[in-house]
């Protein structure tokens, strides 16, 4: 039985790698020239470096710049690529995969985050300032600019972290541990961690309590709801260990969380004395925190120092080649931050690296994003035990657990509603609410809180015109009165976010504007937040943890814009329903629908849910539904071999008619044809084809 559990987990990580590779297949096997036309890849040029901020300004042909605030990867095109592939890049027929495999064609990759447009001399180009660039590439760009030389760069979407999954599988193979077999013993609702609250007369009391527990019991779980000061608390505990000459490793999913930790006051003296290092240190991070060091590849640190690493990089401690060359690093304390984003294996593996382990996270926030979570094989052995690692560990062990119940981020009105997810034991200790007094009272109430606006515009399951109008109004006010304030526009769905990004991530005057899915903004704090819920997949959108994350980002107001009357729908959980009912309803949001209107709306929402599975084929879906033509309402678009492995994928399959629409690549097209399918493009589709 024990071996079976480990085998299931190893299968899961291997299967996630296969899913990622399948999803990337269309991209990596397409010619570069084709991907440039589709704007999947973008070529640009280094214009200059901004040494003070650690930014690089790139120039792109007019209207061809990558979207702002969306993380990309970049690489420098080498002389060998020009010599062998020729010019211009629009003629390159080499596939993206073959190009990236040939390290003679390009430099090592770096992350890059396009941040803002800037004005320069040539009107034929757009100039974009970017951050998050590795130290090595930044220094190279700086040197080449000083020499008066130009470099061509390629921007592309980052490759998913497949090595993270492989390293976790290696850990289970090389370091078998009974803790890998942990399963929850109780339900979350029956979990009762000890409460800790902020006391302004003893501001370090929470950290001292946790540090004492680590000293005596060597492991501790801290549930940190939104905005409770986790980073400061962790920094205070880490400083105690460093003052004692001990080694500490802090790990989390994202670089941003690590920098937030390093910037905390208790760690200032250690940064100043160069006792803090970070993996994948970027140029702007180096400038933002003078004194921080780039981590060594061995992941080892001297006594009295702190290593800050992403989960992805720290997982290389269990890479077989890394172990052969460096052994396994050890620390006196490991801190696993944002632990709700960690797999069970991640928690157990990182815990094994240290004598003491502090696990900080919130089971009421989102677990890691995985591909195809509804697979039957995953359900057969409950993959959630692995995916929801923090919850499994907290509910399946007797490790001491605390819950911090006071929030510095949320205003009182928001905290009162958020308390619904924490046993009604959660309150605000916010000192001063951010001032938006020059803006309209309707959307910017003085005390902040939750606003609920029902648009009645539910026919579009992606982005409604009513939503666009409201967001435009709010952006206009913030641009005019408070352009330095931070604003987040969030939605559960990728397609909605893509449309919102196209609409609003332009040359805005707002310095800090984020447009992202809920699953990618966990841990973020902003001055104002907008949550947009279009008319589709409401069960997914209103899942309690996702909803809790979405409504707890703002220091002031969170505006919920919904195209459907959420308070009238049966998919809403009691906690979410109570939250919505007690929000401040504006506009016509409180209107009750008649039964006939509700039936019409439910029919439209059902169609929207199906259309979301077939992007670009909305008109075909309408025709199929209107004519009662059978097709998968679950989005099944894969052809499987006898072992259940995907061998070909299309945009849509009409299996009863042996028709494959828009295969993803030439390989899939040929496989469908060999399997007896008629292959057509979506432009060729007609109901008459089904009558032949």
matplotlib code that plots the C-alpha trace (Angstrom):
import matplotlib.pyplot as plt

x = [0.0, 2.8, 4.6, 1.4, 0.9, 4.4, 4.0, 0.8, 2.5, 5.4, 3.0, 1.2, 4.4, 5.4, 1.9, 2.0, 5.3, 3.5, 0.5, 2.8, 4.8, 1.5, 0.3, 3.5, 3.6, 2.0, 4.3, 7.6, 7.1, 6.0, 8.4, 9.6, 8.3, 4.8, 5.0, 6.1, 3.1, 0.8, 2.6, 3.6, 7.2, 8.5, 11.9, 13.2, 16.4, 18.3, 18.0, 19.6, 19.9, 18.5, 21.3, 19.6, 16.5, 18.1, 15.8, 16.5, 14.6, 14.0, 12.6, 10.1, 8.6, 5.5, 2.5, 4.6, 5.7, 4.9, 2.0, 2.8, 2.9, 2.9, 6.0, 8.1, 11.5, 14.1, 17.2, 19.9, 20.2, 23.8, 26.0, 25.8, 22.0, 22.3, 25.1, 23.2, 19.5, 20.0, 18.0, 15.2, 13.9, 10.5, 12.0, 13.3, 11.7, 13.5, 11.1, 11.2, 12.2, 15.2, 16.2, 16.2, 18.0, 20.9, 22.8, 25.0, 22.0, 21.3, 22.3, 21.1, 17.5, 16.3, 13.0, 11.8, 8.8, 7.6, 6.6, 6.0, 6.2, 8.7, 9.2, 12.3, 13.3, 12.1, 8.3, 8.5, 9.3, 7.7, 10.1, 9.3, 11.1, 11.6, 12.6, 13.4, 16.4, 19.2, 22.4, 24.5, 22.3, 21.9, 25.6, 26.1, 23.5, 25.2, 28.6, 27.3, 25.4, 28.6, 30.4, 27.7, 26.7, 23.1, 21.8, 18.7, 16.5, 13.7, 10.7, 8.6, 6.3, 8.2, 8.6, 6.7, 8.8, 9.0, 12.2, 10.4, 8.2, 11.1, 13.1, 10.2, 9.9, 13.7, 13.2, 10.6, 12.9, 16.1, 14.8, 11.7, 10.0, 6.9, 5.8, 5.1, 2.2, 0.4, -3.3, -5.8, -7.3, -9.9, -11.9, -10.8, -13.9, -12.8, -9.2, -8.7, -5.2, -4.4, -5.2, -2.6, -3.5, -1.4, -0.8, 0.5, 2.0, 4.0, 4.4, 6.8, 4.7, 3.5, 7.0, 8.3, 5.5, 6.3, 10.1, 9.6, 7.6, 10.3, 12.9, 10.9, 9.2, 11.3, 8.3, 5.3, 2.4, 1.2, -2.0, -1.7, -5.0, -4.8, -2.6, -1.7, 1.9, 3.4, 6.6, 7.4, 6.8, 8.9, 11.7, 11.7, 12.1, 14.8, 16.8, 16.8, 18.4, 20.9, 21.9, 22.7, 25.0, 22.6, 21.8, 18.3, 16.7, 13.4, 11.5, 8.3, 6.8, 7.6, 10.6, 8.3, 7.5, 11.2, 12.1, 9.2, 10.7, 14.2, 13.0, 11.5, 13.2, 14.4, 16.6, 18.1, 21.3, 22.0, 21.4, 23.8, 26.5, 26.0, 24.6, 21.6, 21.7, 18.9, 18.6, 18.0, 18.8, 17.8, 19.3, 16.4, 16.3, 20.0, 19.3, 16.1, 18.0, 21.6, 23.8, 21.9, 24.1, 23.5, 23.2, 25.7, 24.7, 25.4, 22.6, 25.0, 25.6, 28.0, 26.9, 24.8, 23.5, 20.1, 19.4, 16.2, 15.1, 12.0, 10.6, 11.6, 15.3, 15.4, 14.0, 17.4, 18.7, 17.2, 18.4, 20.7, 23.5, 23.4, 23.7, 26.6, 28.5, 27.4, 25.7, 22.5, 22.5, 21.5, 20.2, 19.3, 15.9, 13.9, 10.8, 8.2, 6.2, 2.9, 2.8, -0.7, 1.1, 3.3, 2.7, 2.9, 6.1, 7.5, 6.8, 8.3, 11.3, 12.1, 11.5, 14.1, 16.8, 16.7, 16.7, 13.7, 10.9, 8.4, 5.5, 3.5, 0.4, -3.3, -5.4, -8.2, -6.2, -5.4, -3.3, -0.8, -2.2, -2.1, -3.0, -6.2, -7.2, -10.4, -8.7, -10.4, -7.1, -6.4, -9.8, -9.3, -6.6, -7.5, -4.8, -5.8, -3.9, -0.7, -1.8, -3.2, 0.0, -0.4, -3.9, -2.8, 0.1, -1.9, -4.9, -2.8, -0.2, -0.1, 2.4, 1.6, -0.5, -1.4, -3.8, -3.1, -6.5, -5.6, -5.1, -3.1, -4.1, -7.9, -10.2, -12.7, -15.7, -13.7, -12.2, -15.7, -16.8, -13.5, -14.0, -16.8, -13.9, -12.2, -14.8, -15.9, -12.6, -10.8, -10.6, -8.8, -6.0, -5.4, -4.3, -5.1, -7.2, -5.7, -7.3, -9.3, -11.5, -11.1, -12.8, -16.5, -18.1, -20.0, -16.9, -14.5, -16.3, -14.3, -14.0, -13.4, -15.0, -16.7, -18.9, -21.2, -22.3, -24.6, -24.5, -27.3, -25.1, -24.7, -24.8, -21.1, -19.1, -15.8, -16.0, -19.2, -19.5, -21.0, -17.8, -15.6, -17.5, -17.3, -13.6, -12.9, -14.6, -12.5, -9.2, -10.0, -10.5, -7.4, -5.3, -6.6, -6.3, -4.0, -1.8, 0.8, -1.8, -1.8, -4.8, -5.5, -8.1, -8.6, -10.9, -11.0, -10.7, -7.6, -9.6, -11.3, -7.9, -6.4, -9.2, -8.9, -5.1, -5.6, -8.1, -6.5, -2.7, -1.9, 0.1, -1.9, -0.9, -1.4, 2.1, 1.1, -1.7, -2.0, -4.4, -4.3, -6.2, -7.1, -4.8, -1.7, -2.2, -2.1, 0.0, -0.5, -1.5, -3.0, -4.7, -7.9, -9.1, -11.7, -13.0, -14.8, -17.1, -18.5, -21.4, -19.8, -18.4, -19.7, -19.0, -15.3, -15.3, -17.0, -15.1, -14.5, -10.7, -10.6, -13.2, -11.4, -8.1, -9.8, -11.7, -8.8, -6.1, -7.1, -6.2, -9.4, -12.2, -12.8, -15.4, -17.1, -18.5, -20.7, -22.7, -25.0, -27.1, -24.9, -27.1, -29.9, -27.8, -27.7, -24.0, -23.0, -21.8, -23.3, -20.1, -19.8, -23.6, -23.4, -20.4, -22.2, -25.5, -23.6, -21.6, -22.6, -24.8, -24.7, -26.5, -29.4, -27.7, -30.5, -33.2, -34.8, -35.2, -38.5, -38.5, -38.8, -35.8, -33.8, -34.5, -33.4, -30.3, -29.3, -29.6, -27.3, -24.8, -24.8, -23.9, -21.2, -19.7, -19.4, -18.1, -15.3, -14.0, -13.7, -12.2, -12.6, -15.5, -18.4, -20.4, -19.9, -21.1, -24.3, -24.9, -24.3, -26.5, -29.3, -29.3, -28.9, -25.6, -23.8, -20.3, -18.4, -19.7, -16.6, -14.1, -12.7, -10.5, -7.8, -7.3, -5.9, -4.0, -4.8, -2.9, -4.9, -2.0, -2.8, -1.5, -3.3, -5.3, -7.8, -9.7, -12.9, -13.9, -17.2, -16.7, -20.1, -19.2, -15.4, -14.6, -11.6, -11.6, -8.4, -5.8, -3.1, -0.2, 0.7, 1.5, -2.0, -3.5, -1.8, -2.7, -6.4, -6.4, -4.9, -7.5, -10.2, -11.2, -12.1, -9.9, -11.2, -10.5, -13.1, -13.5, -14.7, -17.3, -21.0, -23.9, -24.3, -21.0, -22.7, -25.5, -23.1]
y = [0.0, 2.4, 1.8, 2.2, 5.7, 6.8, 5.3, 7.3, 10.5, 9.8, 9.0, 12.3, 14.4, 12.5, 13.0, 16.7, 16.9, 15.0, 17.4, 20.4, 19.0, 18.3, 21.8, 23.3, 21.0, 23.5, 26.3, 24.5, 22.6, 25.6, 27.6, 30.8, 32.8, 31.5, 32.2, 35.8, 36.4, 35.0, 37.3, 34.3, 35.4, 39.0, 40.3, 43.5, 45.5, 46.8, 50.6, 51.5, 50.5, 52.4, 51.7, 53.5, 51.3, 48.1, 48.3, 47.8, 49.7, 47.6, 48.9, 47.0, 47.7, 49.8, 48.0, 44.8, 45.2, 42.5, 43.2, 45.1, 43.5, 39.9, 37.9, 36.8, 35.1, 36.6, 35.5, 37.2, 36.2, 35.2, 35.8, 32.0, 32.3, 35.2, 33.3, 30.0, 31.2, 34.5, 37.7, 38.7, 36.7, 36.6, 34.1, 31.7, 28.2, 26.5, 25.4, 27.1, 23.9, 23.3, 26.9, 26.8, 23.4, 24.9, 26.9, 28.3, 30.4, 32.3, 33.3, 31.7, 32.8, 35.4, 36.4, 39.8, 41.9, 44.6, 47.5, 50.8, 52.6, 55.4, 58.1, 58.0, 59.5, 57.0, 57.0, 53.7, 51.9, 51.4, 51.7, 49.5, 49.6, 46.1, 44.7, 41.2, 40.7, 38.5, 40.1, 38.5, 39.7, 43.1, 43.6, 42.4, 44.8, 47.6, 46.8, 46.5, 49.8, 51.5, 50.1, 51.4, 48.0, 46.8, 43.4, 41.6, 39.8, 37.4, 37.6, 34.5, 33.0, 31.2, 27.5, 25.7, 24.4, 20.7, 20.2, 21.0, 18.0, 15.8, 16.9, 16.1, 12.6, 12.2, 13.1, 10.4, 7.8, 8.8, 9.8, 7.7, 9.1, 8.0, 11.6, 11.3, 9.0, 11.6, 11.9, 14.2, 12.8, 15.5, 18.0, 21.6, 22.8, 20.7, 22.1, 24.5, 26.1, 28.3, 32.0, 34.7, 38.4, 41.6, 43.5, 47.0, 47.0, 43.9, 44.0, 41.0, 38.7, 36.6, 36.0, 35.2, 32.6, 30.9, 31.0, 29.3, 26.5, 26.0, 25.8, 23.2, 21.2, 22.0, 22.3, 24.6, 25.5, 29.1, 29.9, 33.4, 34.8, 37.9, 40.8, 39.6, 40.7, 37.3, 38.7, 40.8, 37.9, 35.6, 38.2, 38.7, 34.9, 34.6, 37.5, 35.6, 32.6, 34.7, 36.5, 33.1, 32.3, 29.8, 29.2, 29.9, 29.1, 30.8, 29.5, 30.5, 30.1, 33.6, 36.0, 38.9, 37.3, 36.7, 40.4, 41.5, 39.3, 40.6, 44.2, 43.8, 45.9, 43.0, 41.9, 45.3, 44.9, 41.4, 42.7, 45.6, 43.2, 41.0, 38.0, 37.5, 35.8, 35.1, 32.7, 34.2, 37.7, 40.3, 43.7, 45.6, 43.5, 44.2, 47.9, 47.8, 46.0, 47.1, 44.5, 41.4, 38.7, 36.3, 32.7, 30.1, 27.1, 24.7, 26.3, 26.2, 29.2, 30.1, 30.3, 33.3, 33.8, 33.6, 32.0, 33.1, 30.7, 29.9, 26.5, 25.7, 26.4, 24.8, 21.6, 21.2, 20.1, 16.8, 16.8, 13.7, 15.6, 18.4, 15.9, 14.1, 17.5, 19.3, 16.9, 18.0, 21.4, 21.6, 24.5, 25.2, 26.6, 26.3, 28.6, 27.5, 30.6, 30.7, 27.0, 26.6, 26.8, 23.8, 20.1, 17.7, 16.3, 19.9, 20.5, 17.1, 17.5, 21.1, 20.2, 17.5, 20.1, 21.6, 20.9, 23.3, 24.0, 26.9, 26.3, 29.5, 29.5, 29.4, 26.3, 28.8, 30.1, 28.4, 25.2, 24.9, 25.2, 21.8, 20.6, 18.5, 18.2, 16.3, 13.3, 10.1, 8.5, 11.4, 11.0, 7.3, 7.9, 11.4, 13.6, 16.4, 14.7, 15.6, 18.9, 20.4, 19.7, 22.3, 21.1, 17.5, 18.2, 20.4, 18.1, 14.9, 15.5, 16.6, 19.4, 22.6, 25.0, 28.7, 31.1, 34.8, 36.6, 40.3, 41.9, 45.1, 45.1, 44.9, 47.7, 46.8, 46.2, 43.8, 41.9, 41.4, 39.6, 37.7, 36.4, 34.2, 31.9, 31.8, 30.9, 34.6, 35.1, 37.7, 41.5, 44.6, 46.5, 48.7, 52.2, 54.4, 53.7, 54.8, 58.2, 58.3, 61.2, 63.1, 60.2, 59.4, 58.2, 55.6, 53.5, 54.9, 54.8, 56.5, 53.5, 51.0, 47.6, 45.4, 46.7, 44.5, 45.6, 43.4, 44.5, 42.3, 41.8, 38.0, 37.1, 37.4, 34.8, 36.5, 40.3, 42.4, 46.0, 47.0, 45.8, 47.7, 50.9, 50.6, 49.7, 52.6, 55.0, 53.8, 53.8, 57.3, 58.6, 56.9, 58.2, 61.7, 62.0, 59.2, 57.8, 56.5, 54.2, 50.5, 48.9, 45.2, 43.9, 40.2, 37.5, 33.7, 33.0, 33.3, 34.4, 37.2, 38.3, 38.3, 40.6, 42.8, 43.1, 44.0, 46.7, 48.2, 47.4, 50.1, 53.3, 54.1, 56.8, 54.4, 53.4, 50.1, 48.4, 44.6, 42.5, 38.8, 35.7, 35.1, 32.1, 34.2, 37.2, 35.3, 37.3, 40.6, 43.8, 46.8, 50.0, 49.2, 45.9, 45.0, 41.4, 40.7, 37.6, 37.0, 34.7, 31.3, 28.5, 30.1, 27.0, 27.4, 31.2, 31.1, 28.2, 29.5, 29.6, 31.3, 33.9, 34.5, 35.2, 37.5, 39.6, 40.1, 42.0, 45.6, 48.0, 49.9, 48.9, 45.7, 46.1, 42.9, 43.4, 40.4, 39.9, 37.5, 37.8, 35.7, 36.0, 34.1, 31.2, 27.7, 27.2, 29.7, 28.3, 29.5, 31.4, 33.1, 33.9, 35.5, 37.5, 38.8, 39.5, 41.6, 43.6, 47.1, 46.6, 49.5, 50.0, 47.6, 44.6, 43.8, 43.2, 39.7, 37.8, 36.2, 32.4, 32.8, 35.2, 32.9, 30.0, 32.1, 33.2, 29.6, 28.5, 31.3, 30.5, 26.9, 27.8, 30.2, 27.4, 25.2, 28.0, 28.7, 25.2, 26.0, 29.4, 30.9, 28.5, 30.2, 30.5, 26.8, 25.9, 27.9, 26.0, 22.6, 23.4, 24.9, 21.8, 19.2, 17.9, 15.7, 16.8, 16.8, 19.4, 18.7, 19.9, 16.5, 17.2, 14.5, 11.3, 8.6, 5.4, 2.0, 2.9, 6.1, 8.4, 11.5, 11.2, 14.0, 17.1, 19.3, 22.5, 20.4, 16.8, 15.6, 11.9, 10.7, 12.2, 11.5, 15.2, 16.9, 20.7, 22.7, 20.1, 21.8, 20.8, 18.8, 15.7, 15.7, 16.4, 13.3, 11.1, 12.1, 11.4, 8.0, 7.3, 7.9, 11.5, 14.2, 17.1, 20.7, 24.2, 26.1, 28.5, 25.6, 24.3, 24.1, 22.1, 20.9, 19.0, 16.8, 15.8, 14.4]
z = [0.0, 0.9, -2.3, -4.2, -2.7, -3.7, -7.2, -7.6, -6.6, -9.0, -11.8, -11.0, -11.3, -14.5, -15.9, -15.2, -17.3, -20.1, -20.0, -20.1, -23.1, -24.9, -24.2, -25.5, -28.6, -30.9, -29.8, -29.9, -33.1, -35.2, -37.4, -35.8, -38.8, -38.1, -34.4, -35.1, -37.3, -34.5, -32.0, -29.9, -30.3, -30.4, -31.7, -30.3, -29.8, -26.8, -26.7, -23.4, -19.8, -16.8, -14.3, -11.4, -11.5, -12.9, -16.0, -19.7, -22.4, -25.5, -28.8, -30.9, -34.3, -33.9, -32.3, -31.9, -28.3, -25.8, -23.4, -20.3, -16.8, -18.3, -17.4, -20.4, -21.0, -23.3, -25.0, -27.1, -30.8, -31.5, -34.6, -35.4, -35.8, -38.2, -40.1, -40.5, -40.6, -42.5, -42.3, -41.7, -38.8, -40.6, -43.0, -40.3, -41.0, -38.0, -35.3, -32.0, -30.3, -32.6, -32.3, -28.4, -28.4, -30.3, -27.7, -30.5, -31.7, -28.5, -25.0, -21.7, -20.9, -18.4, -17.0, -18.2, -17.1, -19.5, -17.3, -19.1, -22.4, -22.7, -25.3, -27.6, -30.9, -33.6, -34.2, -36.0, -32.8, -29.4, -26.4, -23.4, -20.0, -18.5, -15.1, -13.7, -16.0, -14.7, -13.5, -16.2, -19.1, -17.6, -17.2, -20.8, -22.1, -20.2, -21.6, -25.2, -24.9, -23.7, -26.7, -29.0, -30.1, -30.7, -29.6, -31.0, -28.4, -28.6, -26.1, -25.5, -22.9, -20.1, -20.3, -17.5, -14.6, -15.6, -13.6, -10.4, -10.9, -11.9, -8.8, -6.5, -8.0, -7.4, -3.8, -3.3, -5.0, -3.2, 0.3, 1.2, 4.2, 6.2, 6.1, 2.4, 3.3, 5.5, 4.9, 6.6, 9.8, 10.3, 8.1, 7.8, 9.6, 12.7, 12.7, 15.6, 15.6, 18.5, 17.8, 17.9, 17.7, 17.3, 20.6, 19.9, 23.4, 22.6, 18.8, 18.6, 20.8, 17.8, 16.6, 20.0, 20.6, 17.3, 17.9, 21.3, 19.7, 17.1, 19.8, 21.8, 19.0, 15.9, 13.6, 13.5, 11.1, 11.0, 9.2, 7.9, 6.5, 4.2, 5.4, 8.9, 8.7, 7.9, 6.3, 9.3, 11.7, 9.6, 9.4, 13.2, 13.7, 11.0, 12.6, 15.9, 14.2, 12.3, 15.5, 17.0, 14.1, 12.5, 8.8, 7.4, 4.1, 3.2, 0.2, -1.6, -5.1, -6.4, -6.4, -5.3, -2.0, -1.3, -1.9, 0.3, 3.1, 2.6, 2.8, 6.3, 9.0, 11.2, 8.3, 7.3, 9.2, 7.8, 4.2, 4.9, 6.1, 3.0, 4.9, 2.7, -0.7, -3.2, -6.2, -9.6, -8.4, -11.0, -11.7, -10.3, -7.2, -6.6, -6.9, -4.8, -1.9, -1.9, -0.2, -1.3, -2.9, -5.7, -4.3, -5.2, -7.3, -4.5, -2.3, 0.6, 2.9, 5.8, 9.4, 10.3, 6.7, 5.0, 1.6, -0.1, -2.9, -5.0, -4.5, -8.1, -7.5, -4.1, -5.5, -7.3, -3.9, -5.0, -8.5, -8.9, -10.7, -8.1, -5.3, -7.0, -7.3, -4.1, -1.8, -0.1, 1.6, 5.2, 7.3, 10.9, 9.9, 6.7, 6.3, 3.7, 2.9, 0.9, 1.8, 0.3, -3.0, -2.2, -2.9, 0.0, -1.4, -1.5, 2.1, 3.3, 1.0, 2.1, 5.7, 5.5, 4.8, 8.3, 12.0, 12.4, 10.0, 10.0, 7.6, 6.9, 4.7, 4.6, 3.6, 2.8, -0.1, -3.4, -3.9, -6.8, -10.4, -12.1, -15.5, -16.0, -12.3, -13.2, -14.7, -13.5, -12.7, -10.3, -8.7, -8.2, -5.6, -4.5, -6.0, -3.7, -0.8, -2.8, -4.4, -1.2, 0.6, 3.4, 4.3, 4.2, 6.5, 8.9, 9.2, 9.1, 11.8, 15.4, 14.7, 16.7, 14.7, 15.1, 13.3, 13.2, 13.5, 13.0, 9.6, 8.8, 5.2, 5.1, 6.3, 9.0, 6.6, 4.5, 7.5, 8.9, 5.7, 5.3, 8.9, 7.4, 6.1, 9.5, 12.0, 12.4, 14.3, 12.2, 12.6, 11.3, 13.1, 10.1, 11.2, 8.2, 5.2, 1.8, 0.8, -2.4, -1.3, -4.6, -6.5, -6.7, -3.5, -5.4, -6.3, -3.6, -0.2, 2.5, 4.7, 1.9, 2.0, -0.5, -3.3, -5.4, -8.9, -11.1, -14.7, -16.1, -19.2, -19.1, -22.8, -23.2, -21.3, -21.7, -21.2, -21.2, -22.5, -19.1, -17.3, -19.7, -19.1, -15.3, -15.3, -17.7, -15.3, -12.3, -14.2, -15.5, -11.9, -10.5, -13.5, -12.9, -9.2, -7.9, -10.7, -8.2, -6.5, -7.2, -8.9, -9.7, -12.1, -11.6, -13.0, -12.7, -16.4, -18.7, -21.7, -19.8, -18.5, -22.0, -23.2, -20.1, -20.7, -24.3, -23.3, -20.3, -20.2, -22.7, -22.1, -18.9, -16.5, -13.6, -12.5, -10.8, -12.7, -12.7, -14.8, -13.9, -13.1, -9.4, -9.3, -10.1, -7.7, -4.4, -1.9, -3.7, -1.9, -3.8, -3.0, -5.0, -6.5, -9.1, -9.4, -12.6, -12.8, -16.4, -17.1, -17.1, -14.9, -11.8, -9.6, -10.4, -10.0, -6.6, -5.1, -1.5, -1.6, -5.0, -3.9, -0.6, -2.4, -4.9, -2.3, 0.1, -2.0, -1.4, 1.4, 0.6, -1.7, -3.6, -6.4, -7.5, -11.0, -12.0, -15.2, -13.4, -10.2, -7.9, -4.9, -6.8, -7.9, -6.3, -7.0, -4.3, -1.0, 2.3, 3.2, -0.2, -0.3, 3.2, 2.0, -1.1, 0.7, 3.3, 0.7, -0.3, -3.3, -5.9, -9.2, -9.8, -8.2, -5.8, -8.4, -8.1, -11.4, -12.5, -13.0, -16.7, -16.9, -14.7, -17.1, -20.1, -18.3, -17.2, -20.8, -22.0, -19.1, -20.1, -23.7, -22.4, -20.4, -23.5, -25.7, -23.2, -24.0, -27.7, -28.1, -31.6, -32.4, -30.7, -34.0, -34.6, -31.1, -31.7, -34.9, -33.3, -30.3, -32.4, -34.6, -31.8, -33.3, -30.7, -29.6, -26.3, -23.9, -21.7, -24.3, -25.3, -28.3, -28.1, -30.0, -27.7, -28.4, -26.9, -23.7, -23.2, -24.3, -26.3, -29.9, -31.7, -30.7, -32.6, -31.9, -31.9, -32.7, -34.0, -33.3, -34.6, -38.0, -37.9, -38.4, -36.8, -36.9, -36.7, -35.7, -33.6, -35.9, -39.1, -37.0, -35.5, -39.0, -40.4, -37.4, -37.7, -41.4, -40.8, -38.2, -40.8, -39.8, -42.3, -41.4, -42.0, -40.8, -38.7, -41.7, -43.8, -41.3, -42.4, -41.0, -44.6, -44.2, -41.6, -44.1, -46.7]

ax = plt.figure().add_subplot(projection="3d")
ax.plot(x, y, z, "-o")
ax.set_aspect("equal")
plt.show()
